[in-house]
């Protein structure tokens, strides 16, 4: 499902004591699922944080729906609210599952009935309706991650960013979360960018794959092509497990 360009990065770089990321050009289309793969320390999470406006780039141009980043703080916040980011390590409030999912909706001023309708639907969808009154800090890792994703998409963001969302989870929860991602993309048209170390996972659910190594985008393309016939030797080495880190 595509409908134009959602995000474009031009000449984006990030440096601390040294340059850790350098992206000549990256174009992300609306309604696609993107899988970002690459070795540890390649710059995957840095790229995700720049896209989510949590980390400012050192240089470069960032275009969202064709427009540059606003300089006005209020307008920048409005843009950020079109996105949601879920980290590998789930952070939930020490409150009920229901209140965790409802939090973002209440903060955005949704009316009580709409909050109730959205939260009920999401908890049913993620298989946690029976645990709605349970304290979130008593959940298993997989249950907590499902709550975090439900909370992140409750207000229908245009862009959902996921940083290793299924790392260290059991196969049942991995499958549940992957199904959630597919459904959100297919039914709501949410663009998804997911960092994963699991190549099988990227191949299963991503439309497009972005391979990053040493802070640079080596190769992008349809998932099946990247995994079956990559153009770059370093991509092939990584996929085959022959890359030395």
C-alpha positions in Angstrom: 0.0 0.0 0.0 1.8 3.2 -1.1 0.6 6.7 -1.7 3.6 8.9 -2.2 6.7 9.8 -0.2 6.4 10.1 3.6 10.0 10.9 4.5 13.2 11.8 2.7 16.6 12.2 4.2 19.3 14.0 2.2 22.9 14.1 3.3 22.1 13.3 6.8 25.0 12.6 9.2 25.5 12.3 12.9 28.8 12.8 14.7 29.8 12.5 18.3 33.6 12.2 18.7 33.5 10.6 15.3 31.0 10.2 12.5 28.6 7.3 13.4 26.0 7.8 10.6 26.2 9.1 7.0 23.1 8.8 4.8 23.4 10.2 1.3 19.8 9.7 0.5 16.9 7.7 1.9 13.3 7.8 0.6 10.5 6.1 2.5 7.1 5.7 1.0 3.8 5.8 2.7 2.1 2.6 3.7 5.3 0.4 3.5 6.9 -1.9 6.1 10.7 -1.3 6.2 13.1 -3.6 7.9 16.5 -2.1 8.9 19.2 -4.8 9.3 22.9 -4.7 9.9 25.5 -5.7 12.5 25.6 -4.3 16.0 27.0 -0.7 16.1 26.1 -0.1 12.4 24.0 3.0 13.1 20.5 1.4 12.9 19.2 2.8 16.2 20.8 6.2 15.5 19.0 6.4 12.2 15.7 5.5 14.0 16.2 8.2 16.6 16.9 10.8 13.9 13.8 9.8 12.0 11.8 10.2 15.2 13.3 13.6 15.9 14.8 12.4 19.2 18.3 13.0 18.0 19.1 16.0 15.8 21.4 15.2 12.9 24.8 17.0 12.6 24.2 17.8 9.0 21.6 17.2 6.3 18.1 17.8 5.1 15.0 16.1 6.6 11.8 16.3 4.6 8.4 15.0 6.0 5.7 14.8 3.3 7.9 17.1 1.2 8.2 19.8 3.9 11.4 20.7 5.8 11.4 20.5 9.6 9.6 23.4 11.2 11.6 25.8 13.3 8.7 26.6 15.6 8.7 24.4 18.7 4.9 23.9 18.7 4.9 22.9 15.0 7.8 20.5 15.6 5.8 18.8 18.4 2.8 18.4 16.1 5.1 16.7 13.6 6.5 14.4 16.3 3.0 13.5 17.3 2.5 11.9 13.9 5.1 9.3 14.9 5.5 6.6 17.6 8.6 4.8 18.7 8.7 1.6 20.7 12.1 0.6 22.1 13.4 -2.9 22.7 13.2 -2.4 26.5 9.6 -1.7 27.3 8.9 1.2 29.6 5.4 1.1 31.0 3.7 3.2 33.8 3.1 1.4 37.1 -0.6 1.5 36.4 -3.1 -0.7 34.8 -2.8 -2.1 31.3 -5.9 0.0 30.4 -4.5 3.2 31.7 -1.2 2.6 29.9 -2.9 2.3 26.5 -5.3 5.2 27.3 -2.5 7.6 28.3 -1.6 9.0 24.9 -5.3 9.5 24.0 -6.1 11.4 27.1 -3.0 13.5 26.7 -4.2 14.5 23.2 -7.7 15.4 24.5 -9.7 12.5 23.2 -13.2 12.3 24.6 -14.0 9.6 27.2 -16.2 7.5 25.0 -13.6 7.5 22.1 -10.9 6.6 24.6 -13.0 3.7 25.8 -13.8 2.5 22.3 -10.2 2.7 21.1 -8.6 1.0 24.2 -11.2 -1.8 24.2 -10.6 -2.5 20.5 -6.8 -2.5 20.9 -6.7 -4.7 23.9 -9.0 -7.2 22.2 -6.8 -7.0 19.1 -3.6 -7.8 21.0 -5.2 -10.5 23.1 -5.0 -8.6 26.5 -8.6 -7.7 27.1 -8.7 -10.1 30.1 -5.7 -8.3 31.6 -7.0 -4.7 31.2 -7.0 -4.1 35.0 -3.7 -5.9 35.7 -0.8 -3.7 36.8 1.5 -3.4 33.8 4.6 -4.0 35.8 3.4 -7.6 36.6 3.1 -8.6 32.9 5.5 -11.0 31.1 7.9 -9.5 28.6 5.8 -10.4 25.6 2.6 -9.1 27.2 4.3 -5.8 28.1 5.7 -5.4 24.6 2.2 -5.9 23.2 0.9 -3.2 25.6 3.7 -0.8 24.5 2.8 -1.3 20.8 -1.0 -0.9 21.5 -0.2 2.4 23.4 2.0 3.6 20.5 -0.7 3.1 17.9 -3.8 4.1 19.9 -3.9 7.5 18.2 -3.3 6.2 14.7 0.2 7.6 14.0 1.4 8.0 10.4 4.7 6.4 11.2 5.5 3.6 13.7 9.1 3.0 14.6 10.2 -0.2 16.3 13.6 -0.9 17.7 14.1 -4.7 18.1 10.5 -5.2 19.2 10.7 -8.9 19.6 14.2 -9.4 20.9 14.4 -12.0 23.7 10.7 -13.0 23.3 9.3 -16.5 23.0 8.1 -17.6 19.5 4.4 -17.2 20.5 4.8 -13.5 21.3 7.1 -13.0 18.3 4.3 -14.3 16.1 1.6 -12.2 17.8 3.7 -9.0 17.5 4.5 -9.7 13.8 0.8 -10.2 13.2 0.1 -7.0 14.9 2.5 -5.1 12.7 1.1 -6.6 9.5 -2.5 -5.8 10.6 -1.7 -2.2 11.5 0.0 -1.7 8.2 -2.7 -3.4 6.1 -5.8 -2.1 7.9 -4.7 1.4 8.9 -2.0 2.1 6.3 0.6 2.9 9.0 4.1 3.1 7.7 6.4 0.9 9.8 10.2 1.1 10.2 11.6 -1.8 12.2 15.1 -2.4 13.3 15.8 -6.1 13.7 18.8 -8.4 14.0 16.5 -11.3 12.8 16.9 -11.6 9.1 14.2 -14.2 8.9 11.8 -11.7 10.6 12.7 -8.9 8.2 12.1 -11.3 5.3 8.7 -12.4 6.7 7.2 -9.0 7.3 9.1 -6.2 5.5 8.2 -4.9 2.0 11.6 -3.2 1.7 14.9 -3.9 3.5 17.6 -1.4 4.4 21.0 -2.8 5.1 23.4 -0.6 7.1 27.0 -1.2 7.9 29.6 1.1 9.5 27.2 4.0 9.5 26.3 3.9 5.9 23.4 2.5 3.9 24.9 -0.2 1.8 21.8 -1.5 0.0 18.1 -1.1 -0.1 15.4 -3.0 -2.0 12.5 -5.4 -1.9 12.9 -7.9 0.9 12.8 -10.9 -1.3 15.5 -9.5 -3.6 17.8 -8.4 -0.8 17.7 -11.9 0.8 17.7 -14.0 -2.4 19.9 -11.9 -4.7 21.7 -8.9 -3.0 23.8 -6.7 -5.2 26.5 -6.0 -2.7 28.9 -8.6 -1.4 28.8 -7.2 2.1 25.1 -7.6 2.1 25.4 -11.2 1.0 28.1 -11.8 3.7 25.9 -10.4 6.4 22.8 -12.4 5.3 24.9 -15.6 5.1 26.4 -15.0 8.6 29.9 -14.6 7.1 30.5 -10.9 8.1 33.2 -10.5 10.8 32.2 -7.9 13.4 
